[in-house]
Amino acid sequence: MTKAQDISGIIAQRQPLAHKLGEIETRLNTLCQSLGRLEQERQR
């Protein structure tokens, strides 16, 4: 295989992981926002 084929193969293998990490990041951001709102309520 050529280097270009090797790189393409690596990228193809990592795409599902990158997508999954994007979903996790979104959920973590939502959780962080919820915790911020909860903290505001607690301080009131």
mmCIF entry with sequence, helices, sheets and N, C-alpha, C, O atoms, coordinates in Angstrom:
data_MODEL
# 
_entry.id   MODEL 
# 
_entity.id                         1 
_entity.type                       polymer 
_entity.pdbx_number_of_molecules   1 
# 
_entity_poly.entity_id                      1 
_entity_poly.type                           'polypeptide(L)' 
_entity_poly.nstd_linkage                   no 
_entity_poly.nstd_monomer                   no 
_entity_poly.pdbx_seq_one_letter_code       MTKAQDISGIIAQRQPLAHKLGEIETRLNTLCQSLGRLEQERQR 
_entity_poly.pdbx_seq_one_letter_code_can   MTKAQDISGIIAQRQPLAHKLGEIETRLNTLCQSLGRLEQERQR 
_entity_poly.pdbx_strand_id                 A 
# 
loop_
_entity_poly_seq.entity_id 
_entity_poly_seq.num 
_entity_poly_seq.mon_id 
_entity_poly_seq.hetero 
1 1  MET n 
1 2  THR n 
1 3  LYS n 
1 4  ALA n 
1 5  GLN n 
1 6  ASP n 
1 7  ILE n 
1 8  SER n 
1 9  GLY n 
1 10 ILE n 
1 11 ILE n 
1 12 ALA n 
1 13 GLN n 
1 14 ARG n 
1 15 GLN n 
1 16 PRO n 
1 17 LEU n 
1 18 ALA n 
1 19 HIS n 
1 20 LYS n 
1 21 LEU n 
1 22 GLY n 
1 23 GLU n 
1 24 ILE n 
1 25 GLU n 
1 26 THR n 
1 27 ARG n 
1 28 LEU n 
1 29 ASN n 
1 30 THR n 
1 31 LEU n 
1 32 CYS n 
1 33 GLN n 
1 34 SER n 
1 35 LEU n 
1 36 GLY n 
1 37 ARG n 
1 38 LEU n 
1 39 GLU n 
1 40 GLN n 
1 41 GLU n 
1 42 ARG n 
1 43 GLN n 
1 44 ARG n 
# 
_struct_asym.id          A 
_struct_asym.entity_id   1 
# 
_struct_conf.conf_type_id            HELX_P 
_struct_conf.id                      HELX_P1 
_struct_conf.pdbx_PDB_helix_id       AA1 
_struct_conf.beg_label_comp_id       LYS 
_struct_conf.beg_label_asym_id       A 
_struct_conf.beg_label_seq_id        3 
_struct_conf.pdbx_beg_PDB_ins_code   ? 
_struct_conf.end_label_comp_id       GLN 
_struct_conf.end_label_asym_id       A 
_struct_conf.end_label_seq_id        43 
_struct_conf.pdbx_end_PDB_ins_code   ? 
_struct_conf.beg_auth_comp_id        LYS 
_struct_conf.beg_auth_asym_id        A 
_struct_conf.beg_auth_seq_id         3 
_struct_conf.end_auth_comp_id        GLN 
_struct_conf.end_auth_asym_id        A 
_struct_conf.end_auth_seq_id         43 
_struct_conf.pdbx_PDB_helix_class    1 
_struct_conf.details                 ? 
_struct_conf.pdbx_PDB_helix_length   41 
# 
_struct_conf_type.id          HELX_P 
_struct_conf_type.criteria    ? 
_struct_conf_type.reference   ? 
# 
loop_
_atom_site.group_PDB 
_atom_site.id 
_atom_site.type_symbol 
_atom_site.label_atom_id 
_atom_site.label_alt_id 
_atom_site.label_comp_id 
_atom_site.label_asym_id 
_atom_site.label_entity_id 
_atom_site.label_seq_id 
_atom_site.pdbx_PDB_ins_code 
_atom_site.Cartn_x 
_atom_site.Cartn_y 
_atom_site.Cartn_z 
_atom_site.occupancy 
_atom_site.B_iso_or_equiv 
_atom_site.pdbx_formal_charge 
_atom_site.auth_seq_id 
_atom_site.auth_comp_id 
_atom_site.auth_asym_id 
_atom_site.auth_atom_id 
_atom_site.pdbx_PDB_model_num 
ATOM 1   N N  . MET A 1 1  ? 0.838   -1.192 0.000  1.00 0.00 ? 1  MET A N  1 
ATOM 2   C CA . MET A 1 1  ? 0.000   0.000  0.000  1.00 0.00 ? 1  MET A CA 1 
ATOM 3   C C  . MET A 1 1  ? 0.877   1.247  0.000  1.00 0.00 ? 1  MET A C  1 
ATOM 4   O O  . MET A 1 1  ? 2.003   1.252  0.497  1.00 0.00 ? 1  MET A O  1 
ATOM 5   N N  . THR A 1 2  ? 0.324   2.276  -0.565 1.00 0.00 ? 2  THR A N  1 
ATOM 6   C CA . THR A 1 2  ? 1.043   3.546  -0.582 1.00 0.00 ? 2  THR A CA 1 
ATOM 7   C C  . THR A 1 2  ? 0.743   4.295  0.708  1.00 0.00 ? 2  THR A C  1 
ATOM 8   O O  . THR A 1 2  ? -0.154  3.927  1.468  1.00 0.00 ? 2  THR A O  1 
ATOM 9   N N  . LYS A 1 3  ? 1.502   5.339  0.935  1.00 0.00 ? 3  LYS A N  1 
ATOM 10  C CA . LYS A 1 3  ? 1.272   6.156  2.132  1.00 0.00 ? 3  LYS A CA 1 
ATOM 11  C C  . LYS A 1 3  ? -0.117  6.769  2.108  1.00 0.00 ? 3  LYS A C  1 
ATOM 12  O O  . LYS A 1 3  ? -0.785  6.846  3.139  1.00 0.00 ? 3  LYS A O  1 
ATOM 13  N N  . ALA A 1 4  ? -0.549  7.204  0.937  1.00 0.00 ? 4  ALA A N  1 
ATOM 14  C CA . ALA A 1 4  ? -1.878  7.807  0.810  1.00 0.00 ? 4  ALA A CA 1 
ATOM 15  C C  . ALA A 1 4  ? -2.963  6.796  1.190  1.00 0.00 ? 4  ALA A C  1 
ATOM 16  O O  . ALA A 1 4  ? -3.933  7.150  1.859  1.00 0.00 ? 4  ALA A O  1 
ATOM 17  N N  . GLN A 1 5  ? -2.802  5.553  0.770  1.00 0.00 ? 5  GLN A N  1 
ATOM 18  C CA . GLN A 1 5  ? -3.770  4.521  1.116  1.00 0.00 ? 5  GLN A CA 1 
ATOM 19  C C  . GLN A 1 5  ? -3.734  4.232  2.615  1.00 0.00 ? 5  GLN A C  1 
ATOM 20  O O  . GLN A 1 5  ? -4.776  4.038  3.241  1.00 0.00 ? 5  GLN A O  1 
ATOM 21  N N  . ASP A 1 6  ? -2.536  4.204  3.182  1.00 0.00 ? 6  ASP A N  1 
ATOM 22  C CA . ASP A 1 6  ? -2.401  3.985  4.628  1.00 0.00 ? 6  ASP A CA 1 
ATOM 23  C C  . ASP A 1 6  ? -3.106  5.092  5.407  1.00 0.00 ? 6  ASP A C  1 
ATOM 24  O O  . ASP A 1 6  ? -3.835  4.825  6.363  1.00 0.00 ? 6  ASP A O  1 
ATOM 25  N N  . ILE A 1 7  ? -2.884  6.319  4.992  1.00 0.00 ? 7  ILE A N  1 
ATOM 26  C CA . ILE A 1 7  ? -3.499  7.468  5.670  1.00 0.00 ? 7  ILE A CA 1 
ATOM 27  C C  . ILE A 1 7  ? -5.017  7.415  5.521  1.00 0.00 ? 7  ILE A C  1 
ATOM 28  O O  . ILE A 1 7  ? -5.746  7.658  6.483  1.00 0.00 ? 7  ILE A O  1 
ATOM 29  N N  . SER A 1 8  ? -5.487  7.101  4.335  1.00 0.00 ? 8  SER A N  1 
ATOM 30  C CA . SER A 1 8  ? -6.933  6.995  4.114  1.00 0.00 ? 8  SER A CA 1 
ATOM 31  C C  . SER A 1 8  ? -7.543  5.908  4.992  1.00 0.00 ? 8  SER A C  1 
ATOM 32  O O  . SER A 1 8  ? -8.633  6.080  5.538  1.00 0.00 ? 8  SER A O  1 
ATOM 33  N N  . GLY A 1 9  ? -6.844  4.801  5.121  1.00 0.00 ? 9  GLY A N  1 
ATOM 34  C CA . GLY A 1 9  ? -7.328  3.709  5.972  1.00 0.00 ? 9  GLY A CA 1 
ATOM 35  C C  . GLY A 1 9  ? -7.404  4.126  7.431  1.00 0.00 ? 9  GLY A C  1 
ATOM 36  O O  . GLY A 1 9  ? -8.374  3.809  8.119  1.00 0.00 ? 9  GLY A O  1 
ATOM 37  N N  . ILE A 1 10 ? -6.397  4.829  7.901  1.00 0.00 ? 10 ILE A N  1 
ATOM 38  C CA . ILE A 1 10 ? -6.382  5.296  9.290  1.00 0.00 ? 10 ILE A CA 1 
ATOM 39  C C  . ILE A 1 10 ? -7.524  6.276  9.531  1.00 0.00 ? 10 ILE A C  1 
ATOM 40  O O  . ILE A 1 10 ? -8.227  6.184  10.537 1.00 0.00 ? 10 ILE A O  1 
ATOM 41  N N  . ILE A 1 11 ? -7.704  7.202  8.617  1.00 0.00 ? 11 ILE A N  1 
ATOM 42  C CA . ILE A 1 11 ? -8.788  8.183  8.751  1.00 0.00 ? 11 ILE A CA 1 
ATOM 43  C C  . ILE A 1 11 ? -10.141 7.473  8.777  1.00 0.00 ? 11 ILE A C  1 
ATOM 44  O O  . ILE A 1 11 ? -11.001 7.808  9.592  1.00 0.00 ? 11 ILE A O  1 
ATOM 45  N N  . ALA A 1 12 ? -10.329 6.508  7.904  1.00 0.00 ? 12 ALA A N  1 
ATOM 46  C CA . ALA A 1 12 ? -11.598 5.773  7.855  1.00 0.00 ? 12 ALA A CA 1 
ATOM 47  C C  . ALA A 1 12 ? -11.854 5.026  9.161  1.00 0.00 ? 12 ALA A C  1 
ATOM 48  O O  . ALA A 1 12 ? -12.992 4.951  9.625  1.00 0.00 ? 12 ALA A O  1 
ATOM 49  N N  . GLN A 1 13 ? -10.801 4.478  9.751  1.00 0.00 ? 13 GLN A N  1 
ATOM 50  C CA . GLN A 1 13 ? -10.950 3.758  11.015 1.00 0.00 ? 13 GLN A CA 1 
ATOM 51  C C  . GLN A 1 13 ? -11.303 4.706  12.155 1.00 0.00 ? 13 GLN A C  1 
ATOM 52  O O  . GLN A 1 13 ? -12.013 4.315  13.081 1.00 0.00 ? 13 GLN A O  1 
ATOM 53  N N  . ARG A 1 14 ? -10.827 5.923  12.104 1.00 0.00 ? 14 ARG A N  1 
ATOM 54  C CA . ARG A 1 14 ? -11.025 6.870  13.205 1.00 0.00 ? 14 ARG A CA 1 
ATOM 55  C C  . ARG A 1 14 ? -12.322 7.667  13.098 1.00 0.00 ? 14 ARG A C  1 
ATOM 56  O O  . ARG A 1 14 ? -12.738 8.292  14.074 1.00 0.00 ? 14 ARG A O  1 
ATOM 57  N N  . GLN A 1 15 ? -12.960 7.656  11.950 1.00 0.00 ? 15 GLN A N  1 
ATOM 58  C CA . GLN A 1 15 ? -14.192 8.425  11.777 1.00 0.00 ? 15 GLN A CA 1 
ATOM 59  C C  . GLN A 1 15 ? -15.272 8.054  12.796 1.00 0.00 ? 15 GLN A C  1 
ATOM 60  O O  . GLN A 1 15 ? -15.861 8.955  13.393 1.00 0.00 ? 15 GLN A O  1 
ATOM 61  N N  . PRO A 1 16 ? -15.557 6.777  13.017 1.00 0.00 ? 16 PRO A N  1 
ATOM 62  C CA . PRO A 1 16 ? -16.597 6.436  14.002 1.00 0.00 ? 16 PRO A CA 1 
ATOM 63  C C  . PRO A 1 16 ? -16.246 6.943  15.409 1.00 0.00 ? 16 PRO A C  1 
ATOM 64  O O  . PRO A 1 16 ? -17.119 7.406  16.143 1.00 0.00 ? 16 PRO A O  1 
ATOM 65  N N  . LEU A 1 17 ? -14.994 6.853  15.766 1.00 0.00 ? 17 LEU A N  1 
ATOM 66  C CA . LEU A 1 17 ? -14.569 7.331  17.078 1.00 0.00 ? 17 LEU A CA 1 
ATOM 67  C C  . LEU A 1 17 ? -14.724 8.838  17.176 1.00 0.00 ? 17 LEU A C  1 
ATOM 68  O O  . LEU A 1 17 ? -15.156 9.350  18.209 1.00 0.00 ? 17 LEU A O  1 
ATOM 69  N N  . ALA A 1 18 ? -14.382 9.548  16.129 1.00 0.00 ? 18 ALA A N  1 
ATOM 70  C CA . ALA A 1 18 ? -14.514 11.002 16.126 1.00 0.00 ? 18 ALA A CA 1 
ATOM 71  C C  . ALA A 1 18 ? -15.986 11.393 16.267 1.00 0.00 ? 18 ALA A C  1 
ATOM 72  O O  . ALA A 1 18 ? -16.306 12.343 16.982 1.00 0.00 ? 18 ALA A O  1 
ATOM 73  N N  . HIS A 1 19 ? -16.867 10.686 15.606 1.00 0.00 ? 19 HIS A N  1 
ATOM 74  C CA . HIS A 1 19 ? -18.298 10.963 15.697 1.00 0.00 ? 19 HIS A CA 1 
ATOM 75  C C  . HIS A 1 19 ? -18.787 10.703 17.123 1.00 0.00 ? 19 HIS A C  1 
ATOM 76  O O  . HIS A 1 19 ? -19.524 11.509 17.692 1.00 0.00 ? 19 HIS A O  1 
ATOM 77  N N  . LYS A 1 20 ? -18.372 9.582  17.686 1.00 0.00 ? 20 LYS A N  1 
ATOM 78  C CA . LYS A 1 20 ? -18.789 9.238  19.048 1.00 0.00 ? 20 LYS A CA 1 
ATOM 79  C C  . LYS A 1 20 ? -18.276 10.274 20.043 1.00 0.00 ? 20 LYS A C  1 
ATOM 80  O O  . LYS A 1 20 ? -19.000 10.660 20.961 1.00 0.00 ? 20 LYS A O  1 
ATOM 81  N N  . LEU A 1 21 ? -17.045 10.724 19.874 1.00 0.00 ? 21 LEU A N  1 
ATOM 82  C CA . LEU A 1 21 ? -16.490 11.736 20.772 1.00 0.00 ? 21 LEU A CA 1 
ATOM 83  C C  . LEU A 1 21 ? -17.237 13.061 20.642 1.00 0.00 ? 21 LEU A C  1 
ATOM 84  O O  . LEU A 1 21 ? -17.401 13.780 21.627 1.00 0.00 ? 21 LEU A O  1 
ATOM 85  N N  . GLY A 1 22 ? -17.682 13.380 19.451 1.00 0.00 ? 22 GLY A N  1 
ATOM 86  C CA . GLY A 1 22 ? -18.488 14.586 19.255 1.00 0.00 ? 22 GLY A CA 1 
ATOM 87  C C  . GLY A 1 22 ? -19.794 14.515 20.031 1.00 0.00 ? 22 GLY A C  1 
ATOM 88  O O  . GLY A 1 22 ? -20.214 15.498 20.641 1.00 0.00 ? 22 GLY A O  1 
ATOM 89  N N  . GLU A 1 23 ? -20.433 13.355 20.008 1.00 0.00 ? 23 GLU A N  1 
ATOM 90  C CA . GLU A 1 23 ? -21.668 13.164 20.757 1.00 0.00 ? 23 GLU A CA 1 
ATOM 91  C C  . GLU A 1 23 ? -21.415 13.270 22.263 1.00 0.00 ? 23 GLU A C  1 
ATOM 92  O O  . GLU A 1 23 ? -22.208 13.869 22.990 1.00 0.00 ? 23 GLU A O  1 
ATOM 93  N N  . ILE A 1 24 ? -20.331 12.699 22.715 1.00 0.00 ? 24 ILE A N  1 
ATOM 94  C CA . ILE A 1 24 ? -19.983 12.762 24.135 1.00 0.00 ? 24 ILE A CA 1 
ATOM 95  C C  . ILE A 1 24 ? -19.719 14.207 24.546 1.00 0.00 ? 24 ILE A C  1 
ATOM 96  O O  . ILE A 1 24 ? -20.158 14.643 25.610 1.00 0.00 ? 24 ILE A O  1 
ATOM 97  N N  . GLU A 1 25 ? -19.010 14.940 23.712 1.00 0.00 ? 25 GLU A N  1 
ATOM 98  C CA . GLU A 1 25 ? -18.722 16.344 24.010 1.00 0.00 ? 25 GLU A CA 1 
ATOM 99  C C  . GLU A 1 25 ? -20.017 17.150 24.131 1.00 0.00 ? 25 GLU A C  1 
ATOM 100 O O  . GLU A 1 25 ? -20.147 17.994 25.019 1.00 0.00 ? 25 GLU A O  1 
ATOM 101 N N  . THR A 1 26 ? -20.960 16.890 23.248 1.00 0.00 ? 26 THR A N  1 
ATOM 102 C CA . THR A 1 26 ? -22.249 17.586 23.296 1.00 0.00 ? 26 THR A CA 1 
ATOM 103 C C  . THR A 1 26 ? -22.974 17.275 24.596 1.00 0.00 ? 26 THR A C  1 
ATOM 104 O O  . THR A 1 26 ? -23.511 18.178 25.238 1.00 0.00 ? 26 THR A O  1 
ATOM 105 N N  . ARG A 1 27 ? -22.993 16.009 24.988 1.00 0.00 ? 27 ARG A N  1 
ATOM 106 C CA . ARG A 1 27 ? -23.661 15.630 26.238 1.00 0.00 ? 27 ARG A CA 1 
ATOM 107 C C  . ARG A 1 27 ? -22.976 16.249 27.443 1.00 0.00 ? 27 ARG A C  1 
ATOM 108 O O  . ARG A 1 27 ? -23.643 16.678 28.385 1.00 0.00 ? 27 ARG A O  1 
ATOM 109 N N  . LEU A 1 28 ? -21.655 16.299 27.421 1.00 0.00 ? 28 LEU A N  1 
ATOM 110 C CA . LEU A 1 28 ? -20.933 16.904 28.536 1.00 0.00 ? 28 LEU A CA 1 
ATOM 111 C C  . LEU A 1 28 ? -21.202 18.405 28.629 1.00 0.00 ? 28 LEU A C  1 
ATOM 112 O O  . LEU A 1 28 ? -21.332 18.944 29.728 1.00 0.00 ? 28 LEU A O  1 
ATOM 113 N N  . ASN A 1 29 ? -21.284 19.070 27.501 1.00 0.00 ? 29 ASN A N  1 
ATOM 114 C CA . ASN A 1 29 ? -21.605 20.498 27.505 1.00 0.00 ? 29 ASN A CA 1 
ATOM 115 C C  . ASN A 1 29 ? -22.998 20.742 28.074 1.00 0.00 ? 29 ASN A C  1 
ATOM 116 O O  . ASN A 1 29 ? -23.203 21.680 28.844 1.00 0.00 ? 29 ASN A O  1 
ATOM 117 N N  . THR A 1 30 ? -23.949 19.902 27.696 1.00 0.00 ? 30 THR A N  1 
ATOM 118 C CA . THR A 1 30 ? -25.309 20.016 28.220 1.00 0.00 ? 30 THR A CA 1 
ATOM 119 C C  . THR A 1 30 ? -25.314 19.790 29.727 1.00 0.00 ? 30 THR A C  1 
ATOM 120 O O  . THR A 1 30 ? -25.980 20.517 30.464 1.00 0.00 ? 30 THR A O  1 
ATOM 121 N N  . LEU A 1 31 ? -24.588 18.804 30.176 1.00 0.00 ? 31 LEU A N  1 
ATOM 122 C CA . LEU A 1 31 ? -24.492 18.517 31.605 1.00 0.00 ? 31 LEU A CA 1 
ATOM 123 C C  . LEU A 1 31 ? -23.861 19.686 32.357 1.00 0.00 ? 31 LEU A C  1 
ATOM 124 O O  . LEU A 1 31 ? -24.319 20.051 33.440 1.00 0.00 ? 31 LEU A O  1 
ATOM 125 N N  . CYS A 1 32 ? -22.829 20.263 31.792 1.00 0.00 ? 32 CYS A N  1 
ATOM 126 C CA . CYS A 1 32 ? -22.156 21.407 32.410 1.00 0.00 ? 32 CYS A CA 1 
ATOM 127 C C  . CYS A 1 32 ? -23.123 22.584 32.545 1.00 0.00 ? 32 CYS A C  1 
ATOM 128 O O  . CYS A 1 32 ? -23.149 23.253 33.578 1.00 0.00 ? 32 CYS A O  1 
ATOM 129 N N  . GLN A 1 33 ? -23.898 22.831 31.528 1.00 0.00 ? 33 GLN A N  1 
ATOM 130 C CA . GLN A 1 33 ? -24.890 23.912 31.578 1.00 0.00 ? 33 GLN A CA 1 
ATOM 131 C C  . GLN A 1 33 ? -25.938 23.628 32.649 1.00 0.00 ? 33 GLN A C  1 
ATOM 132 O O  . GLN A 1 33 ? -26.337 24.532 33.384 1.00 0.00 ? 33 GLN A O  1 
ATOM 133 N N  . SER A 1 34 ? -26.378 22.399 32.739 1.00 0.00 ? 34 SER A N  1 
ATOM 134 C CA . SER A 1 34 ? -27.362 22.024 33.752 1.00 0.00 ? 34 SER A CA 1 
ATOM 135 C C  . SER A 1 34 ? -26.797 22.202 35.151 1.00 0.00 ? 34 SER A C  1 
ATOM 136 O O  . SER A 1 34 ? -27.489 22.682 36.049 1.00 0.00 ? 34 SER A O  1 
ATOM 137 N N  . LEU A 1 35 ? -25.564 21.823 35.334 1.00 0.00 ? 35 LEU A N  1 
ATOM 138 C CA . LEU A 1 35 ? -24.925 22.002 36.637 1.00 0.00 ? 35 LEU A CA 1 
ATOM 139 C C  . LEU A 1 35 ? -24.781 23.480 36.985 1.00 0.00 ? 35 LEU A C  1 
ATOM 140 O O  . LEU A 1 35 ? -24.925 23.864 38.146 1.00 0.00 ? 35 LEU A O  1 
ATOM 141 N N  . GLY A 1 36 ? -24.504 24.296 35.999 1.00 0.00 ? 36 GLY A N  1 
ATOM 142 C CA . GLY A 1 36 ? -24.415 25.738 36.222 1.00 0.00 ? 36 GLY A CA 1 
ATOM 143 C C  . GLY A 1 36 ? -25.746 26.306 36.675 1.00 0.00 ? 36 GLY A C  1 
ATOM 144 O O  . GLY A 1 36 ? -25.802 27.116 37.600 1.00 0.00 ? 36 GLY A O  1 
ATOM 145 N N  . ARG A 1 37 ? -26.827 25.876 36.015 1.00 0.00 ? 37 ARG A N  1 
ATOM 146 C CA . ARG A 1 37 ? -28.162 26.337 36.418 1.00 0.00 ? 37 ARG A CA 1 
ATOM 147 C C  . ARG A 1 37 ? -28.511 25.846 37.820 1.00 0.00 ? 37 ARG A C  1 
ATOM 148 O O  . ARG A 1 37 ? -29.099 26.584 38.611 1.00 0.00 ? 37 ARG A O  1 
ATOM 149 N N  . LEU A 1 38 ? -28.157 24.622 38.122 1.00 0.00 ? 38 LEU A N  1 
ATOM 150 C CA . LEU A 1 38 ? -28.401 24.062 39.447 1.00 0.00 ? 38 LEU A CA 1 
ATOM 151 C C  . LEU A 1 38 ? -27.636 24.843 40.519 1.00 0.00 ? 38 LEU A C  1 
ATOM 152 O O  . LEU A 1 38 ? -28.165 25.099 41.600 1.00 0.00 ? 38 LEU A O  1 
ATOM 153 N N  . GLU A 1 39 ? -26.412 25.212 40.220 1.00 0.00 ? 39 GLU A N  1 
ATOM 154 C CA . GLU A 1 39 ? -25.607 26.005 41.153 1.00 0.00 ? 39 GLU A CA 1 
ATOM 155 C C  . GLU A 1 39 ? -26.248 27.370 41.384 1.00 0.00 ? 39 GLU A C  1 
ATOM 156 O O  . GLU A 1 39 ? -26.271 27.860 42.513 1.00 0.00 ? 39 GLU A O  1 
ATOM 157 N N  . GLN A 1 40 ? -26.761 27.979 40.335 1.00 0.00 ? 40 GLN A N  1 
ATOM 158 C CA . GLN A 1 40 ? -27.441 29.271 40.478 1.00 0.00 ? 40 GLN A CA 1 
ATOM 159 C C  . GLN A 1 40 ? -28.659 29.143 41.383 1.00 0.00 ? 40 GLN A C  1 
ATOM 160 O O  . GLN A 1 40 ? -28.897 29.995 42.239 1.00 0.00 ? 40 GLN A O  1 
ATOM 161 N N  . GLU A 1 41 ? -29.423 28.081 41.190 1.00 0.00 ? 41 GLU A N  1 
ATOM 162 C CA . GLU A 1 41 ? -30.597 27.838 42.037 1.00 0.00 ? 41 GLU A CA 1 
ATOM 163 C C  . GLU A 1 41 ? -30.186 27.609 43.485 1.00 0.00 ? 41 GLU A C  1 
ATOM 164 O O  . GLU A 1 41 ? -30.847 28.087 44.407 1.00 0.00 ? 41 GLU A O  1 
ATOM 165 N N  . ARG A 1 42 ? -29.101 26.880 43.680 1.00 0.00 ? 42 ARG A N  1 
ATOM 166 C CA . ARG A 1 42 ? -28.627 26.587 45.033 1.00 0.00 ? 42 ARG A CA 1 
ATOM 167 C C  . ARG A 1 42 ? -28.217 27.881 45.742 1.00 0.00 ? 42 ARG A C  1 
ATOM 168 O O  . ARG A 1 42 ? -28.455 28.030 46.941 1.00 0.00 ? 42 ARG A O  1 
ATOM 169 N N  . GLN A 1 43 ? -27.609 28.805 45.020 1.00 0.00 ? 43 GLN A N  1 
ATOM 170 C CA . GLN A 1 43 ? -27.159 30.046 45.624 1.00 0.00 ? 43 GLN A CA 1 
ATOM 171 C C  . GLN A 1 43 ? -28.334 30.955 45.971 1.00 0.00 ? 43 GLN A C  1 
ATOM 172 O O  . GLN A 1 43 ? -28.220 31.797 46.861 1.00 0.00 ? 43 GLN A O  1 
ATOM 173 N N  . ARG A 1 44 ? -29.456 30.794 45.282 1.00 0.00 ? 44 ARG A N  1 
ATOM 174 C CA . ARG A 1 44 ? -30.645 31.600 45.599 1.00 0.00 ? 44 ARG A CA 1 
ATOM 175 C C  . ARG A 1 44 ? -31.255 31.041 46.838 1.00 0.00 ? 44 ARG A C  1 
ATOM 176 O O  . ARG A 1 44 ? -32.272 31.550 47.309 1.00 0.00 ? 44 ARG A O  1 
# 
